[in-house]
Amino acid sequence: MSEKSNGSLLKIRGLKKHFPVTAGVIRDRVIGWVKALDGIDLTLNFKQVVGLVGESGSGKTTLAKMLLLLEKPTEGEVLFQDQNVYAFKKSELRAYRRSVQAVFQDPFASLSPRLRIRDIVAEPLEATGELNEHELEIRVAEVLRMVGLNPGLMRVFPHELSGGQRQRIAIARAISTDSRIIILDEPTSALDVSVRLQIIHLLMELHENLDLSYFLIGHDLAMVAYMSTHIAVMYLGKIVEWAETKELLQKTLHPYTQALISAALPDHPREKRVGTILSGEIANPSRIPQGCRFHPRCVHRRSICSEEEPILGVAERDHRVACHLHATREE
């Protein structure tokens, strides 16, 4: 069965990443664990844009690093074409890395200042060894045009470009390998307000024309809501709510999601929302509260919330939530 027919591109199952907290003169004694990811189940389908939102410390960037194979899991698996990526052989790893690329928050930091634009965009292609010099030039010129840049910029260095142009270069590099999944880590937050919308429209145009799927990490909930087909809300290493974007915004269930939306999205003049004030700060992931992780900050908490951790269950249709306030069922 083809990917377009079954829809599934990437499956994350029970993914955990725990970092040891050490002590002693030579840091040889483990005294605790930082639970950056603590059991993530997520699926990315063909042409889906999954937005990952949550405060700093919720685990979004750690999840991105796991998908880019920059970290190894403590437990769980990531399945690409129904195979565990952490068990790939060298040739399979090369194919996976061509298929999964990233665009980072700060384009100036993610582009080498010592390389010309041609070499930056061609670098992932050169790693495959499949194209000769002439073919590389043609491919680099092609992807530069696709992101709205003149191929004549191949000979310049990153510092000679504007912030928006540098981010277009980063996007060109990500699509140069005919990637199918791109991890977007705050792709507009480091840009001037005047160019953010241009980059968002470019990303959506490429998503449509190249049949791309995105994992979109963001603090700007308005941007995430605009771009995403689905949104996953993360808190202290877990997903606490998941739904299609329209469903999540119109029928928000988890108190944490309600607080994020109240803080980030303005009310519609005809539809006033009841604001939820988020008090306190996210807990230290090495000292996760017992029961529901969010209960110390939740204004709706009950006694069960401090005793039993809720599961991420189905509330209705494809809307999932991990909260004792809502009746859910396991899949």
Order of alpha helices (4+ residues) and beta strands (2+ residues): alpha-beta-beta-beta-alpha-beta-beta-alpha-beta-alpha-alpha-alpha-alpha-beta-alpha-beta-alpha-beta-beta-alpha-alpha-beta-beta
